[in-house]
Amino acid sequence: MADSLRETSVPGSERTDEIEEFDAIVIGSGVTGLYSLYRMRQLGFSVRAFDDAGGVGGTWYWNRYPGCRFDSESYSYGYSFSEELLQEWDWKEHYSGQPETERYLNYVADKFDLRRDIQFNSRVMSATFDEAESRWEIDLEDGSRARGQFLITSVGSFSAGYVPDFEGIDSFKGISCHTRGWPAEGIGLAGKRVGVIGTGATGVQLITEIAKEVAHLTVFQRTANYCAPLRNGLIDDETQKKIKASYPEIFRKCMETAGSFMHEFDKRSAMDVSPEERLAQYERLWAEPGFKKWLSNFHDVMIPGEANEDYAEFVRNKIRERVHDPVVAEMLVPKDHMFGSKRLPCESGYYEVYNQDNVLLVDVREAPIERITSKGVKTKEAEYELDVIIYATGFDAITGGLIKLNITGQNGQKLKEKFAAGPRTYMGITTAGFPNLFTVNAASVGNFVRAAEPLVDWVSETMSYLRDNDLKRITPTIEAEDAWVKHVNEDGANILRTQANSWFVGANIPGKARVLLTAPDTAPAMRAKRAEVAANGYEGFILE
Ligand code: NAP
């Protein structure tokens, strides 16, 4: 279908606005947005992506903080749709850093000529469903508009950065920055007194890297995390050849696992083997790179209970071994949540940072941050003078990026209001009263590229189905949505991800409803569910 321009006059004004018309509007040009463009274009849809960034990459465009890199194997993270791309692209490291990943996504955009359908520096201010015409209309910051039959929110899970509402935050006279907004030209940290608030996966990567150059580093930690060695390395030529020859095997493995990573759980229970065998397995996996020590472990390490606590204690002891000062070591040892109930940050020398004389760890659970002053951070106990404050304070995950789009569906219903008590979706991807809206950002879990490709395939095939059957819209029924929400809440209640106060359940944002924000299901189960729904004539949907 060809793009078209439609002319409309704005009531009460002489102005004639040109509104560009498309079959599909994609918001975001990160991993999912780029693939959406590619796939929808391939199926003959006219499509335009809008992005407030100045380039492609999404999360890999914005998160330029020092130390940012993959925690899953680079070669498991690339797109699988083009054999030529797979053979052309050489990943330099087993766990690619942000600059290389951003280069990769730019390479993809150029190779498949995707840029011509992306409008950069274009922030979407609102998206409204036009009932009469069955089309979505988006308003951009510069006042222009565009319309499409389908609206695809490829805004990622972590596009709404979160900075706590600290009193006095604007009074700080030094430099301050959230990790997601790290300037491309960097921040000169050498010789400076730097404070970092937050010790999640982002903080852990950042702290390790900047401790090498700052004059003094103060880390404000509220909750200690379980972190595990990444053991990154360069990919030599021989390994590169092996990787390129084994892509089908790598992707097959990923598609079989719960989170679409390359690692498979050991089917044995940790408690069914002898303590010696158990410890030998823990040690063997600990010496391996990446997520193996988490996702190739005894399967019940990831179930609340005895095995989980046994492994947690093993990890706690690994932390204690690496930090010289026993008081500081105990501050870094997590004791208030289960291993695996938060995403496991992978690190490359994080704990050794606390053996440096110029690094201070401050416990802000004991003595919370009271305010930001003109000179630095004031906790209940002391004021810390700083030149730079870095907020590694995370994201209003999954729903935050969606809510920011100001989406209005049928009968003037606002998505923000509909999601006030937690997301109400059918399969994480559609929501009643918002026809032809595909919230793909809310349904990707685990390894994002592996999740995004089949998800976008399903959405594109659904769009084709509507076109081929002369249908205008697809909307889930309230009944299907209710059943899905019940499934998420009931089946999610006992999984590890709902046991800690993390972004998985919205607990990191004051006032946000505490609800599991992702599906509780494995990736293969989600794909099977979507396939079954389509095979049954889009069961649970109203097609008009
Ligand atoms: P996060 O896990 O939510 O961590 C935010 C940190 O800020 C936590 O330590 C939190 O403490 C702290 N914090 C928040 N509000 C605070 C306050 N008022 N006072 C003091 N501390 C406060 O966010 P993130 O580290 O950005 O990671 C988010 C997700 O992004 C990860 O789980 C992961 O999925 C993804 N990620 C992946 C990679 C990768 O390697 N591929 C790298 C970075 C991020 P509490 O824990 O006490 O709330």
Residues whose N, C-alpha, C, O or C-beta is under 5 A from the ligand:
A	BS01	NAP	R69 F70 D71 P164 I197 G198 T199 G200 A201 T202 G203 F220 R222 T223 R343 V364 A392 T393 G394 F395 N501 W503 N508
